[in-house]
Amino acid sequence: MTTQKRTAKVSLPFAGYLKQTNALLLLLTAFVFGPACSCGDNSTLRDLDAFIFVERDATGEEACAFNSDEPEALLLDCGLTMDASTIAGVNIRLNVLNLGGSTPLTVDNVFFENSGGWEVISTPELGTGIEPYSEEERDDQIGEIVIRYVSTFEAPRTGYLHIISNADNVESNANGERELIIPLVISDDRAPIIQVEPAACDFGLVGLGAPARCDLSISNQGNAPLILGQLAFENPSDPTFVSATAVSVGTTIDPGTAPLTLTIVASPESMTRYENALLIPSNDPVPARSTIRVPLTVEGSEAPTAIPTLKSINGILTGSDADLAPLDVVIVTGEESLPSRPELSIVEYRWELVDVPEGSSVQLSAPNAMETGFTYTTSGGLLGGGTAAGIDLAGSYTLRLSVRDSNNLWSTNEGLLTISSSPSDALHVEMLWNTDGTDFDLRLQRGAGGGDFCDSQTCYYANCIGGLDIDGISGISDGDPSLDIDNISGFGPENINVKQPSGSDIYYVGAHYFGASGFGGSGNTTVRIKIYIDGSLRFDDERIMSDSNQLWNAARIDWNNGNVFVDSLNEITYLNNSCRML
């Protein structure tokens, strides 16, 4: 048995099998122009009335193989595999030829079943015959099917192209029709995955005319860019719900980047229940997620309304969309909260932390006041448990505010406020550990030959608080590292920042177990290091350390002119005693 199928384009028809081709066909190949037909020896095929043959126009790849030794030469092993990154949104042409001997090939229907992102653009004129193939009149003897792949970031999916015709070399379907089925497989496995939290916004009872907020987090959990379409309300004529965040069509959320926060405001005008929904379309290829529907409900009431807002950062008044960085001193306020009736007043405030970044020690400084700030731990309890004002880590902090008015009514709306902190410097390294009374030191060494953390290019507690001049520019400049805190008894954080590394800088990041002696701490300690590049988390790993003077060489950073590479090293050694204090 001889099975014929080629995957590379040839420049002459029947060129894959010239040794088997009779002299007449060999002579005709010399006059071929345009797309080639790698059809093979068709001497057996001429005995059939109509023989369908399909190839991809651009490559000459045959859609099916066939056994030319069998009288019926039935098509088998059908299928075309293509890469979505090269064919998405592009018209793809399939040539349809009749290699039979006497009867025109009539194409009656072309369609997709389980399209998998494919669509039919055009077909040969249905019901019109394609004459048996010959070189002299080849332009009139090739039917053309044009298809298009329309999903740019589709997960592996297969579309099934059906061609109904009178071909003798395909079998009949259940309806007695001669049906050729060609699977079209997309090999690209990239796909965005949209996630919207919360899944619904129930504002609860909200005072009439009072604005209540719901912050939606839109994130990309996939491995390809998530592209948002036109956001809209299901009932656009209802003014009760509005978006306080402008999101344009085409807004892109790359994998691994921070979520987009979308604030929805509800302002009921009467004591009734209002319902609507926010529609969030995107290029998520899963039909159930292609448009996310977020139900919105609010009920007008005489209850007071808790309205938490961001007031200031480092003493400077600001808006709710301001940028925060780790260690910023942040004040939030409930001063915009409304009583149930205008003649009343708010007499009590209750703040609580709902969510903080993992490892954060932050607490509210005044949870029962109209305004509150944050404090975090700067040393473990065995050394007195020092604190400082501010937020300690990069990440999101969510608070809930409840208020009571002079009519003794408590607010019933959610009263949530989320503030997000991301490093403002191009390179930000953060270290935490989980035992009290232990001293770990974060180290950053500059230089391609580094990794021992034992030279004048190493930033650490003894030389780097306030900055270390190592970038070759006189004085502390944007390319110099700076350590913010030397936490000597648990739990961190210690942060090293470089405002803007130079083009070819190489850095090594390590954690040194200085020891527990004198502070009362001991035992195994889990140390965690995070590395942020331009505000995005690029490295997050942890290691158990137990021996004094142990050194964890965690990662290597190649700045590479802004195309930054962060490689995990994960090496445990010991620091040379002479390097404990350079």
Buried (B, 14 or more C-beta within 10 A) or exposed (E): EEEBBBEEBBEBBBBBBBEBBEEEBBEBBEEBEEBBBBBBBBEBBBBBBBBBBBBBBEBBBBBBBBBBEEEBBBBEEBBBEBEBEEBBEEEBBBBBBBBBBEBBBBBBEBEBEEBBBBEBEEBBEEEEBBBBBEBEEBEEBBBEBBBBBEBBBBBEBBBBBBBBBBBBBBEEEEEEBBBBBBBBEBEBEBBBBBBBEEEBBBBBBBBBEBBBBBBBBBBBEBBBBBBBBEBBBBEEEEEBBEBBBEBEEEBBBEBEBBBBBBBBBBBBEEEEEBBBBBBBBBBBBEEEBBBBEBEBBBBBBBBBBBBBBBBBBBEEEBEBEBEBBBBBBBBBBBEBBBBBBEEBEBEBBBBEBEBBBEBBBBBBBEBEBBBBBBBBBBBBBBBEBBBBBBBBBBBBBBBBBBBBBBBEBBBBBBBBBBBBBBBBBBBBBBBBBBBBBBBBBBBBBBBEEBBBBBBEBBBBBEBBBEBBBBBEEEEBBEBBBBBBBBBBBBBBBBBBBBBBBBEEBBBBBBBBBBBBEEBBBBEEBEBBBBBBBBBBBBBEBBBEBEEBBBBBBBBBBBBEEEEBEBEEBEEBBEBEEEBBEE
